[in-house]
Amino acid sequence: IMKLRILGIVTILACCVLGIACVTVQSPPVASRQPRVEIPVASGAEDEPFYDDLAEYGEWVHVSGPGWVWSPYNTPSGWRPYQLGHWVYTDYGWTWASDESFGWAVYHYGRWCNDPEYGWVWVPGTEWGPAWVAWNEGGGWVGWAPLPWQVGWRAGIGLDWGGVNVNVALGPSNWYFVQARHMVAPDLRYRVAPAARNVTLINITQHVTNYVYVDNRIIDRSVTVEKIGRAVGHTIPR
C-alpha cells in the first residue's frame, strides 16, 4: 500500500510538471514606437557680440525686426537706457558714464530698441562710440534719446540713417531733457524733466546729432562743449 501511495504521488507530481510546461504565457503586446522627432533648439544668439559677457545680466531673445537682442534682468518700472549715469566730456566728445554693470558694452556698442513684448532691448553691434544717441538742443535745454536700431555707422560717411526719420522713430517718451546748466551734473537722473514735458521740449529744440570720424576714432560733436560751459558757468574739464 505504501508503494502504491508513493507511486500515486509521483504520478500526480509528474502530471503537474507536464501541465505547467504546456501552459503558454502570452507576453503583453509591445506598443509600436514612433521615431522620436528632435525639435531643433533655436541657435544663433551665441554668435552675437558680447554674448557671454552679458549672459549674467540678461537674456538673449529673438524679436521681429532686429533679430537676436539682449534683454536686461530686473530693471525697475520705467527703466530706459541712458538713464542711470551721467555725461562726461572726453577726447571722443560727450561720453556716457554708466552706473550699471553692463554699461561698458551696451552704451558704447550697438543700439537699443523698444520692443512691444520685452520693452527696451539691446541690438548688438561692434562699432565703439562714446554713446549712440540722438541729440536735441535749444532754448537752454539739451535732450538725448537712444538712436533707432536701424541707424548704422559707415566709415567715411558717418551715421547712416537708413531712411529713418528721427522725429518719427523717436517718440516723445524716448527722450530725456535737462537744462543745459545741468548737463554735467553727476546726479543727472534727478535733473531730468518730467516726461510729460517732452513734447513741448522737442518743439523748442533742434536736432543737432553729429558724429564724425577723426583719426580712426568716432567723435561726438553734437552739442558744443563751449555752449555747455557758458551755461554751467565754467570751462568743462576734458
GROMACS elastic network, one bead per residue, 0.5 to 0.9 nm:
[ bonds ]
;  ai    aj funct       b0    kb
    1     4     6  0.50294   500
    1     5     6  0.62598   500
    1     6     6  0.87075   500
    2     5     6  0.51329   500
    2     6     6  0.62935   500
    2     7     6  0.85549   500
    3     6     6  0.51720   500
    3     7     6  0.60617   500
    3     8     6  0.85336   500
    4     8     6  0.60476   500
    4     9     6  0.86340   500
    5     8     6  0.50139   500
    5     9     6  0.62204   500
    5    10     6  0.85975   500
    6     9     6  0.51411   500
    6    10     6  0.61597   500
    6    11     6  0.85576   500
    7    10     6  0.51418   500
    7    11     6  0.61383   500
    7    12     6  0.86738   500
    8    11     6  0.50517   500
    8    12     6  0.62053   500
    8    13     6  0.86540   500
    9    12     6  0.51194   500
    9    13     6  0.61851   500
    9    14     6  0.85751   500
   10    13     6  0.51438   500
   10    14     6  0.61312   500
   10    15     6  0.86546   500
   11    14     6  0.51218   500
   11    15     6  0.62703   500
   11    16     6  0.87318   500
   12    15     6  0.51693   500
   12    16     6  0.63261   500
   12    17     6  0.87584   500
   13    16     6  0.50853   500
   13    17     6  0.62600   500
   13    18     6  0.86707   500
   14    17     6  0.51340   500
   14    18     6  0.62298   500
   14    19     6  0.85900   500
   15    18     6  0.50611   500
   15    19     6  0.60435   500
   15    20     6  0.86266   500
   16    20     6  0.61839   500
   16    21     6  0.85179   500
   17    20     6  0.52643   500
   17    21     6  0.62174   500
   17    22     6  0.87523   500
   18    21     6  0.50390   500
   18    22     6  0.62918   500
   18    23     6  0.89404   500
   19    22     6  0.51786   500
   19    23     6  0.65250   500
   20    23     6  0.53193   500
   20    24     6  0.86264   500
   21    24     6  0.79445   500
   26    29     6  0.86482   500
   27    30     6  0.84628   500
   29    32     6  0.89860   500
   30    33     6  0.86270   500
   33    36     6  0.84430   500
   34    37     6  0.87326   500
   38    41     6  0.89693   500
   40    43     6  0.85815   500
   42    45     6  0.84826   500
   43    46     6  0.70956   500
   43    47     6  0.85991   500
   44    47     6  0.55502   500
   44    48     6  0.72641   500
   44    68     6  0.76669   500
   45    48     6  0.53453   500
   45    49     6  0.88154   500
   45    51     6  0.70224   500
   45    60     6  0.65515   500
   45    61     6  0.78261   500
   45    62     6  0.82267   500
   45    68     6  0.58950   500
   45    69     6  0.79254   500
   46    49     6  0.82135   500
   46    50     6  0.88101   500
   46    51     6  0.56823   500
   46    52     6  0.76731   500
   46    60     6  0.87470   500
   47    50     6  0.87416   500
   47    51     6  0.70494   500
   48    51     6  0.55800   500
   48    68     6  0.77239   500
   48    69     6  0.86520   500
   48   124     6  0.66651   500
   48   125     6  0.83844   500
   49    52     6  0.84133   500
   49    53     6  0.87874   500
   49   124     6  0.60760   500
   49   125     6  0.66956   500
   49   126     6  0.68757   500
   50    53     6  0.50283   500
   50    54     6  0.60140   500
   50    55     6  0.83780   500
   50   105     6  0.75921   500
   50   124     6  0.78432   500
   51    54     6  0.56521   500
   51    55     6  0.61355   500
   51    60     6  0.80331   500
   51    70     6  0.84859   500
   52    55     6  0.52244   500
   52    56     6  0.77681   500
   53    56     6  0.70682   500
   53    57     6  0.83751   500
   53   102     6  0.82906   500
   53   105     6  0.86718   500
   54    57     6  0.54023   500
   54    58     6  0.63432   500
   54    59     6  0.79959   500
   54    60     6  0.88628   500
   54    70     6  0.78411   500
   54    72     6  0.85604   500
   54   102     6  0.68138   500
   54   105     6  0.84069   500
   55    58     6  0.55375   500
   55    59     6  0.61204   500
   55    60     6  0.75851   500
   55    70     6  0.85316   500
   56    59     6  0.80744   500
   56    73     6  0.87802   500
   57    71     6  0.84913   500
   57    72     6  0.58496   500
   57    73     6  0.58138   500
   57    74     6  0.86996   500
   57   101     6  0.81633   500
   57   102     6  0.70772   500
   58    70     6  0.64688   500
   58    71     6  0.52944   500
   58    74     6  0.83719   500
   59    69     6  0.83990   500
   59    70     6  0.56895   500
   59    71     6  0.53002   500
   59    72     6  0.65232   500
   59    73     6  0.72214   500
   60    68     6  0.66361   500
   60    69     6  0.56237   500
   60    71     6  0.61744   500
   60    72     6  0.88218   500
   61    67     6  0.80479   500
   61    68     6  0.56989   500
   61    69     6  0.55692   500
   61    70     6  0.62772   500
   61    71     6  0.70659   500
   61   118     6  0.88213   500
   61   121     6  0.89783   500
   62    66     6  0.81668   500
   62    67     6  0.50770   500
   62    69     6  0.61402   500
   62    70     6  0.86338   500
   63    66     6  0.66006   500
   63    67     6  0.50507   500
   63    68     6  0.64463   500
   63    69     6  0.71514   500
   63   115     6  0.76584   500
   63   117     6  0.86600   500
   63   118     6  0.87030   500
   64    67     6  0.58694   500
   64    68     6  0.88708   500
   64   115     6  0.85637   500
   66    69     6  0.71788   500
   66   113     6  0.82695   500
   66   123     6  0.66519   500
   66   149     6  0.72793   500
   66   150     6  0.80990   500
   67   123     6  0.81331   500
   68   122     6  0.89716   500
   68   123     6  0.71798   500
   68   124     6  0.79604   500
   69   112     6  0.89479   500
   69   113     6  0.88413   500
   69   121     6  0.60664   500
   69   122     6  0.54257   500
   69   124     6  0.65953   500
   70   121     6  0.54840   500
   70   122     6  0.50147   500
   70   123     6  0.67252   500
   70   124     6  0.77455   500
   71   118     6  0.70693   500
   71   119     6  0.80563   500
   71   120     6  0.70336   500
   71   122     6  0.65086   500
   72    75     6  0.67300   500
   72   102     6  0.89912   500
   72   120     6  0.83075   500
   72   121     6  0.71868   500
   72   122     6  0.83534   500
   75    78     6  0.82948   500
   75    79     6  0.60736   500
   75    80     6  0.86695   500
   76    79     6  0.54969   500
   79    83     6  0.74536   500
   79    84     6  0.88934   500
   79   120     6  0.82601   500
   80    83     6  0.59192   500
   80    84     6  0.85231   500
   80   119     6  0.88587   500
   80   120     6  0.66290   500
   80   174     6  0.80404   500
   81    84     6  0.76413   500
   81   106     6  0.88060   500
   81   107     6  0.79126   500
   81   112     6  0.75894   500
   81   120     6  0.73984   500
   81   121     6  0.88898   500
   81   122     6  0.89810   500
   81   145     6  0.85705   500
   81   146     6  0.72018   500
   82    85     6  0.68915   500
   82    86     6  0.83162   500
   82    96     6  0.75132   500
   82    98     6  0.75095   500
   82   103     6  0.89583   500
   82   107     6  0.72472   500
   82   131     6  0.88152   500
   82   133     6  0.86121   500
   82   144     6  0.85622   500
   82   145     6  0.77643   500
   82   146     6  0.73828   500
   82   176     6  0.87341   500
   83    86     6  0.80489   500
   83    98     6  0.82911   500
   83   176     6  0.81280   500
   83   188     6  0.83590   500
   83   189     6  0.62612   500
   84    97     6  0.87435   500
   84    98     6  0.61125   500
   84    99     6  0.56009   500
   84   100     6  0.69277   500
   84   188     6  0.81367   500
   84   189     6  0.63936   500
   85    96     6  0.69801   500
   85    97     6  0.54909   500
   85   100     6  0.77139   500
   85   186     6  0.75567   500
   85   187     6  0.77933   500
   85   188     6  0.70059   500
   85   189     6  0.72168   500
   86    95     6  0.84826   500
   86    96     6  0.60095   500
   86    97     6  0.54169   500
   86    98     6  0.66397   500
   86    99     6  0.82031   500
   86   183     6  0.81938   500
   86   184     6  0.67661   500
   86   185     6  0.69405   500
   86   186     6  0.56834   500
   86   187     6  0.71573   500
   86   188     6  0.56829   500
   86   189     6  0.77468   500
   87    94     6  0.62928   500
   87    95     6  0.57231   500
   87    97     6  0.60175   500
   87    98     6  0.86892   500
   87   183     6  0.69260   500
   87   184     6  0.55560   500
   87   185     6  0.77600   500
   87   186     6  0.78399   500
   87   188     6  0.81686   500
   88    93     6  0.81864   500
   88    94     6  0.58377   500
   88    95     6  0.54021   500
   88    96     6  0.65359   500
   88    97     6  0.68029   500
   88   183     6  0.88902   500
   88   184     6  0.64069   500
   88   236     6  0.88194   500
   88   237     6  0.84576   500
   88   238     6  0.76226   500
   89    92     6  0.75913   500
   89    93     6  0.54361   500
   89    95     6  0.60439   500
   89    96     6  0.88318   500
   89   184     6  0.84444   500
   89   225     6  0.77671   500
   89   236     6  0.73108   500
   89   237     6  0.69305   500
   89   238     6  0.51310   500
   90    93     6  0.51004   500
   90    94     6  0.63703   500
   90    95     6  0.65266   500
   90   130     6  0.85376   500
   90   237     6  0.83600   500
   91    94     6  0.85468   500
   91   219     6  0.76875   500
   91   238     6  0.70138   500
   92    95     6  0.69585   500
   92   129     6  0.79545   500
   92   130     6  0.61040   500
   92   217     6  0.75155   500
   92   218     6  0.66373   500
   92   220     6  0.61465   500
   92   221     6  0.84704   500
   93   130     6  0.70127   500
   93   218     6  0.88370   500
   93   219     6  0.55378   500
   93   221     6  0.60159   500
   93   222     6  0.83803   500
   93   223     6  0.87772   500
   93   225     6  0.83566   500
   93   238     6  0.87379   500
   94   130     6  0.64917   500
   94   131     6  0.74038   500
   94   219     6  0.82450   500
   94   220     6  0.59474   500
   94   221     6  0.75739   500
   94   222     6  0.82241   500
   94   223     6  0.79437   500
   94   225     6  0.84518   500
   95   108     6  0.86927   500
   95   129     6  0.81764   500
   95   131     6  0.56438   500
   95   220     6  0.80137   500
   96   103     6  0.88519   500
   96   107     6  0.71125   500
   96   108     6  0.80300   500
   96   130     6  0.63712   500
   96   131     6  0.56680   500
   97   103     6  0.79070   500
   97   104     6  0.82943   500
   97   107     6  0.87124   500
   98   101     6  0.79583   500
   98   102     6  0.84219   500
   98   103     6  0.53039   500
   98   104     6  0.72570   500
   98   107     6  0.77624   500
   99   102     6  0.87697   500
   99   103     6  0.70857   500
  100   103     6  0.51648   500
  100   104     6  0.82278   500
  101   104     6  0.73842   500
  102   105     6  0.59922   500
  102   106     6  0.65907   500
  102   107     6  0.85299   500
  103   106     6  0.53613   500
  103   107     6  0.55332   500
  103   108     6  0.77729   500
  104   107     6  0.63380   500
  104   108     6  0.64805   500
  104   109     6  0.85082   500
  105   108     6  0.56015   500
  105   109     6  0.58072   500
  105   110     6  0.83419   500
  105   128     6  0.88437   500
  106   109     6  0.54945   500
  106   110     6  0.64970   500
  106   111     6  0.75490   500
  106   112     6  0.83438   500
  106   122     6  0.66906   500
  106   123     6  0.84798   500
  106   124     6  0.78759   500
  106   125     6  0.88140   500
  107   110     6  0.75001   500
  107   111     6  0.78525   500
  107   112     6  0.88860   500
  107   129     6  0.82246   500
  107   130     6  0.79058   500
  107   131     6  0.56888   500
  107   132     6  0.67706   500
  108   111     6  0.86913   500
  108   126     6  0.89679   500
  108   127     6  0.79297   500
  108   128     6  0.53484   500
  108   130     6  0.57372   500
  108   131     6  0.51382   500
  108   132     6  0.66044   500
  109   123     6  0.88123   500
  109   124     6  0.69452   500
  109   125     6  0.52614   500
  109   126     6  0.56918   500
  109   127     6  0.56780   500
  109   128     6  0.50745   500
  109   129     6  0.64822   500
  109   130     6  0.88237   500
  109   131     6  0.78964   500
  109   132     6  0.75745   500
  110   122     6  0.70232   500
  110   123     6  0.55100   500
  110   126     6  0.65220   500
  110   127     6  0.71017   500
  110   128     6  0.81048   500
  110   132     6  0.76987   500
  110   149     6  0.77820   500
  110   152     6  0.88711   500
  111   121     6  0.86555   500
  111   122     6  0.58934   500
  111   123     6  0.50646   500
  111   124     6  0.67349   500
  111   125     6  0.71300   500
  111   132     6  0.68188   500
  111   133     6  0.86243   500
  111   146     6  0.70385   500
  111   147     6  0.63697   500
  111   148     6  0.67162   500
  111   149     6  0.50145   500
  111   150     6  0.83379   500
  111   151     6  0.81594   500
  111   152     6  0.88726   500
  112   120     6  0.66253   500
  112   121     6  0.57154   500
  112   123     6  0.55928   500
  112   124     6  0.86327   500
  112   132     6  0.89681   500
  112   146     6  0.61760   500
  112   147     6  0.69598   500
  112   148     6  0.66149   500
  112   149     6  0.57868   500
  113   119     6  0.78818   500
  113   120     6  0.55866   500
  113   121     6  0.53944   500
  113   122     6  0.63251   500
  113   123     6  0.68987   500
  113   146     6  0.81770   500
  113   147     6  0.85719   500
  113   148     6  0.65773   500
  113   149     6  0.59191   500
  114   117     6  0.87246   500
  114   118     6  0.77313   500
  114   119     6  0.51087   500
  114   121     6  0.63040   500
  114   122     6  0.88525   500
  114   174     6  0.88402   500
  115   118     6  0.54325   500
  115   120     6  0.59790   500
  115   121     6  0.67798   500
  116   119     6  0.58232   500
  116   120     6  0.86379   500
  118   121     6  0.69507   500
  122   149     6  0.86733   500
  123   149     6  0.66823   500
  125   128     6  0.82873   500
  127   153     6  0.76811   500
  127   218     6  0.89339   500
  128   131     6  0.82684   500
  128   132     6  0.89552   500
  128   217     6  0.86742   500
  128   218     6  0.75381   500
  129   132     6  0.64207   500
  129   217     6  0.82545   500
  129   218     6  0.58222   500
  129   219     6  0.74101   500
  129   220     6  0.80975   500
  130   218     6  0.75402   500
  130   219     6  0.72414   500
  130   220     6  0.69915   500
  131   146     6  0.87677   500
  131   220     6  0.79758   500
  132   145     6  0.86089   500
  132   146     6  0.63184   500
  132   147     6  0.59363   500
  133   144     6  0.60193   500
  133   145     6  0.52340   500
  133   148     6  0.85119   500
  133   209     6  0.79216   500
  134   143     6  0.81704   500
  134   144     6  0.54604   500
  134   145     6  0.52984   500
  134   146     6  0.62298   500
  134   147     6  0.54639   500
  134   148     6  0.87034   500
  134   166     6  0.80753   500
  134   170     6  0.89134   500
  134   207     6  0.76726   500
  134   208     6  0.77763   500
  134   209     6  0.53538   500
  134   210     6  0.84827   500
  134   222     6  0.85071   500
  135   142     6  0.73543   500
  135   143     6  0.56359   500
  135   145     6  0.68104   500
  135   206     6  0.82508   500
  135   207     6  0.59360   500
  135   208     6  0.55424   500
  135   210     6  0.82790   500
  135   222     6  0.65814   500
  135   223     6  0.74751   500
  136   141     6  0.81266   500
  136   142     6  0.58094   500
  136   144     6  0.63047   500
  136   145     6  0.87811   500
  136   177     6  0.86368   500
  136   202     6  0.73995   500
  136   205     6  0.56734   500
  136   206     6  0.50910   500
  136   208     6  0.55276   500
  136   209     6  0.71666   500
  136   222     6  0.85312   500
  136   223     6  0.83009   500
  137   140     6  0.75331   500
  137   141     6  0.57250   500
  137   143     6  0.62235   500
  137   144     6  0.88579   500
  137   180     6  0.85158   500
  137   202     6  0.87733   500
  137   204     6  0.83367   500
  137   206     6  0.53650   500
  137   207     6  0.67087   500
  137   208     6  0.66490   500
  137   222     6  0.89746   500
  137   223     6  0.72820   500
  138   141     6  0.54188   500
  138   142     6  0.67086   500
  138   180     6  0.88537   500
  138   201     6  0.87777   500
  138   204     6  0.63907   500
  138   206     6  0.61541   500
  139   142     6  0.85160   500
  139   179     6  0.88931   500
  139   180     6  0.89850   500
  139   201     6  0.86249   500
  139   204     6  0.63075   500
  139   205     6  0.64240   500
  140   178     6  0.87685   500
  140   179     6  0.58630   500
  140   180     6  0.55053   500
  140   181     6  0.79542   500
  140   205     6  0.87687   500
  140   231     6  0.79081   500
  141   177     6  0.66024   500
  141   178     6  0.57599   500
  141   181     6  0.83567   500
  141   183     6  0.88763   500
  141   201     6  0.77105   500
  141   204     6  0.86428   500
  141   205     6  0.72762   500
  142   176     6  0.82668   500
  142   177     6  0.56079   500
  142   178     6  0.55983   500
  142   179     6  0.61281   500
  142   180     6  0.55517   500
  142   183     6  0.73442   500
  142   205     6  0.78157   500
  142   223     6  0.81632   500
  143   175     6  0.64214   500
  143   176     6  0.52960   500
  143   178     6  0.64634   500
  143   179     6  0.86767   500
  143   201     6  0.83405   500
  143   202     6  0.81464   500
  143   205     6  0.82562   500
  144   147     6  0.89664   500
  144   174     6  0.84039   500
  144   175     6  0.56419   500
  144   176     6  0.54953   500
  144   177     6  0.67693   500
  145   148     6  0.88369   500
  145   170     6  0.73728   500
  145   174     6  0.56142   500
  145   176     6  0.64176   500
  146   149     6  0.85223   500
  146   170     6  0.81408   500
  146   174     6  0.72434   500
  146   175     6  0.79315   500
  147   150     6  0.82363   500
  147   151     6  0.67066   500
  147   166     6  0.81883   500
  147   169     6  0.88358   500
  147   170     6  0.78836   500
  148   151     6  0.56879   500
  148   152     6  0.89975   500
  148   161     6  0.86266   500
  148   164     6  0.80832   500
  148   166     6  0.77086   500
  148   169     6  0.65947   500
  148   170     6  0.71319   500
  149   152     6  0.76548   500
  150   160     6  0.85661   500
  150   161     6  0.69749   500
  150   162     6  0.63534   500
  150   163     6  0.87355   500
  150   164     6  0.73040   500
  151   159     6  0.67397   500
  151   160     6  0.56132   500
  151   162     6  0.59334   500
  151   163     6  0.86609   500
  151   164     6  0.74115   500
  152   158     6  0.83411   500
  152   159     6  0.57838   500
  152   161     6  0.65351   500
  152   162     6  0.73939   500
  153   157     6  0.77596   500
  153   158     6  0.55123   500
  153   160     6  0.55859   500
  153   161     6  0.85167   500
  154   157     6  0.53592   500
  154   158     6  0.51739   500
  154   159     6  0.62752   500
  154   160     6  0.64270   500
  155   158     6  0.59728   500
  155   159     6  0.86630   500
  155   213     6  0.72357   500
  155   216     6  0.87203   500
  156   212     6  0.87273   500
  156   213     6  0.70341   500
  157   160     6  0.75334   500
  157   212     6  0.83424   500
  157   213     6  0.83066   500
  158   210     6  0.85944   500
  158   211     6  0.64989   500
  158   212     6  0.60317   500
  158   213     6  0.69131   500
  158   218     6  0.87203   500
  159   162     6  0.88692   500
  159   210     6  0.82773   500
  159   211     6  0.69509   500
  159   212     6  0.83736   500
  160   163     6  0.82083   500
  161   164     6  0.53982   500
  161   165     6  0.77591   500
  161   166     6  0.82547   500
  162   165     6  0.88764   500
  164   167     6  0.87269   500
  164   168     6  0.78440   500
  164   169     6  0.67220   500
  165   168     6  0.53601   500
  165   169     6  0.59960   500
  165   170     6  0.83717   500
  166   169     6  0.50173   500
  166   170     6  0.56695   500
  166   171     6  0.87461   500
  166   207     6  0.87455   500
  167   170     6  0.56008   500
  167   171     6  0.70668   500
  167   172     6  0.88473   500
  167   207     6  0.87679   500
  168   171     6  0.63921   500
  170   173     6  0.79360   500
  170   174     6  0.59881   500
  170   175     6  0.76568   500
  171   174     6  0.55876   500
  171   175     6  0.75468   500
  171   199     6  0.89822   500
  172   175     6  0.58242   500
  172   176     6  0.89168   500
  172   195     6  0.77052   500
  172   196     6  0.87308   500
  172   197     6  0.89402   500
  172   198     6  0.56232   500
  172   199     6  0.58010   500
  172   202     6  0.75524   500
  173   176     6  0.81888   500
  173   195     6  0.63656   500
  173   196     6  0.84167   500
  173   198     6  0.71810   500
  173   199     6  0.86830   500
  174   195     6  0.88580   500
  174   198     6  0.89999   500
  175   195     6  0.78010   500
  175   198     6  0.69523   500
  175   202     6  0.86270   500
  176   192     6  0.62099   500
  176   193     6  0.71230   500
  176   194     6  0.85822   500
  176   195     6  0.75265   500
  176   198     6  0.76730   500
  177   180     6  0.89323   500
  177   191     6  0.84377   500
  177   192     6  0.55247   500
  177   193     6  0.55974   500
  177   194     6  0.83716   500
  177   195     6  0.84334   500
  177   197     6  0.88468   500
  177   198     6  0.72819   500
  177   201     6  0.74609   500
  177   202     6  0.88645   500
  178   181     6  0.80791   500
  178   182     6  0.62982   500
  178   183     6  0.65404   500
  178   188     6  0.80993   500
  178   191     6  0.60382   500
  178   193     6  0.59192   500
  179   182     6  0.54485   500
  179   183     6  0.67305   500
  179   191     6  0.78580   500
  179   192     6  0.80670   500
  179   193     6  0.82534   500
  179   231     6  0.87577   500
  180   183     6  0.51477   500
  180   184     6  0.84904   500
  180   227     6  0.84098   500
  180   228     6  0.59766   500
  180   229     6  0.89469   500
  180   231     6  0.59433   500
  180   232     6  0.73107   500
  181   184     6  0.76164   500
  181   185     6  0.82551   500
  181   228     6  0.66192   500
  181   229     6  0.80132   500
  181   230     6  0.81914   500
  181   233     6  0.79091   500
  182   185     6  0.51224   500
  182   186     6  0.88262   500
  182   188     6  0.71192   500
  182   191     6  0.68448   500
  182   192     6  0.89145   500
  182   228     6  0.88043   500
  182   231     6  0.83926   500
  182   232     6  0.70992   500
  183   186     6  0.88567   500
  183   188     6  0.73057   500
  183   191     6  0.87752   500
  183   228     6  0.71694   500
  183   231     6  0.89774   500
  183   232     6  0.81179   500
  184   187     6  0.86707   500
  184   188     6  0.73106   500
  184   228     6  0.85184   500
  184   232     6  0.83594   500
  184   236     6  0.83166   500
  185   188     6  0.51357   500
  185   189     6  0.88780   500
  185   191     6  0.80015   500
  186   189     6  0.84226   500
  187   190     6  0.58817   500
  187   191     6  0.70849   500
  188   191     6  0.51204   500
  188   192     6  0.66914   500
  189   192     6  0.56765   500
  190   193     6  0.84458   500
  192   195     6  0.84158   500
  193   196     6  0.82265   500
  193   197     6  0.68277   500
  193   198     6  0.77550   500
  194   197     6  0.57620   500
  194   198     6  0.73596   500
  195   198     6  0.52298   500
  195   199     6  0.82883   500
  196   199     6  0.72435   500
  196   200     6  0.85444   500
  197   200     6  0.55280   500
  197   201     6  0.62243   500
  197   202     6  0.86949   500
  198   202     6  0.59104   500
  198   203     6  0.85127   500
  199   202     6  0.52250   500
  199   203     6  0.64292   500
  199   204     6  0.89987   500
  200   203     6  0.52227   500
  200   204     6  0.65388   500
  200   205     6  0.89253   500
  201   204     6  0.52172   500
  201   205     6  0.62413   500
  202   205     6  0.53765   500
  202   206     6  0.74360   500
  202   207     6  0.88504   500
  203   206     6  0.77030   500
  207   222     6  0.89589   500
  208   221     6  0.88695   500
  208   222     6  0.54386   500
  208   223     6  0.69744   500
  209   220     6  0.81656   500
  209   221     6  0.77008   500
  209   223     6  0.77849   500
  210   219     6  0.85436   500
  210   220     6  0.62163   500
  210   221     6  0.54081   500
  210   223     6  0.82204   500
  211   218     6  0.66500   500
  211   219     6  0.55972   500
  211   221     6  0.58429   500
  211   222     6  0.67230   500
  212   217     6  0.81624   500
  212   218     6  0.57429   500
  212   219     6  0.52454   500
  212   220     6  0.65301   500
  212   221     6  0.71552   500
  213   216     6  0.61818   500
  213   217     6  0.54729   500
  213   219     6  0.61181   500
  213   220     6  0.89624   500
  214   217     6  0.51638   500
  214   218     6  0.64338   500
  214   219     6  0.68784   500
  215   218     6  0.84469   500
  220   223     6  0.80230   500
  221   224     6  0.64908   500
  221   225     6  0.85170   500
  223   226     6  0.88050   500
  223   227     6  0.77920   500
  223   228     6  0.78849   500
  224   227     6  0.55409   500
  224   228     6  0.67736   500
  224   229     6  0.88576   500
  225   228     6  0.51248   500
  225   229     6  0.60796   500
  225   230     6  0.87180   500
  225   235     6  0.84124   500
  225   236     6  0.69390   500
  226   230     6  0.63024   500
  226   231     6  0.87227   500
  226   235     6  0.73220   500
  226   236     6  0.77275   500
  227   230     6  0.52042   500
  227   231     6  0.63942   500
  227   232     6  0.87359   500
  228   231     6  0.50029   500
  228   232     6  0.60850   500
  228   233     6  0.83735   500
  228   234     6  0.87724   500
  228   235     6  0.84114   500
  228   236     6  0.75839   500
  229   232     6  0.51028   500
  229   233     6  0.58333   500
  229   234     6  0.52341   500
  229   236     6  0.54220   500
  230   233     6  0.50468   500
  230   234     6  0.63959   500
  230   235     6  0.74746   500
  231   234     6  0.80444   500
  232   235     6  0.80162   500
  232   236     6  0.82302   500
  234   237     6  0.89741   500
